[in-house]
């Protein structure tokens, strides 16, 4: 694949799950300038044959993994901050792939994202969430929240959805291969955004303008259809995708990034019809479109769609909002000078109180006055 001129795209795999996909994506022709494998586990790193490897935690981990400790994963990456920053220098787009259930992925990926963002890159993170049976759901949720704070956008890839789609009788290798294939397909669809050999190429400047600073989640889906009415069927497949609540999300989304692919029989009329159906479903969205011809599609037509969403702060319902503090103000008009306002203050109910066991003691007299009695009582003063 030929990447967009002057576009520097770098891909980083963090932790076991990220490394497992890194070489497969590179071998499939993902148009990255560099592939970087980051982990503290020597065995996982040695399996990466294409990517450049960075060994972390050489002193404290001694070639082992982080044992599910997110704090340890974050510390390992921080200790190698300068090395990682040097490898990511000059990148326009950094794609990070990491599992959210482990120590290196869950703890280290947010730090890698922060380093890439500080270097000026647009950061897109693919967060692979564990199966429910792994018992790491809460860990993954916290890791995703951390990642959204530093990456421009985060694409969640839940393995559990793949398992539910395959059914209960699917074998362990089938589930793992399907989960990896799901992420691989999403990455390859995203890779087309950086290609310069399409019939219509995506302008990366538009993508950067749309996505920079979102710090939220994105929906990323890939669909393929075949038949005579391919454009309409393709949009319907997008709207009915199980990972997308298209009815509400499409109506309110601000932007869509779409990569359309088909064989040489795909006509401009079909592309125009596809865009017409898409704009009907998402009338408010600014659509960035790329079109590519790939004979491997046969008679099919496919689309990759990335829909960024801004993080929305939670708003308490009216019934849960605290009552405002009520302050009684004087009735004097606001435009009256402060010196002429007649502020009324209540007199304090001040009365003498007993000194307890000291009542029977000798009084502390001076010039005939008992100094143990407060002055305002001795002199019969009124305090306002």
Secondary structure by P-SEA (a helix, b strand, c coil): ccccccbbbbbbbccaaaaaaaaaaaaacccccbbbbbcccaaaaaacccbbbbbccccccccccccccaaaaaaaaaaaaaaaaaaaccccbbbbbbbcccccccccaaaaaaaaaaaccbbbbbbbbbcccccaaaaaaaaaaaaaacccbbbbbbaaaaaaaacccccaaaaaaaaaaaaaaaaaaaaaaacccccccccaaaaaaacccccbbbbbbbbbbbccaaaaaaaaaaaaccccccccccccccbbbbbbbbcccccaaaaaaaaaaaaaaccccbbbbbbbbbcccccbbbbbbbbbbcccccccccccccccbbbbbbcccccccccccbbbbbbcbbbbbbcccccccccccccccccccccccccccccc
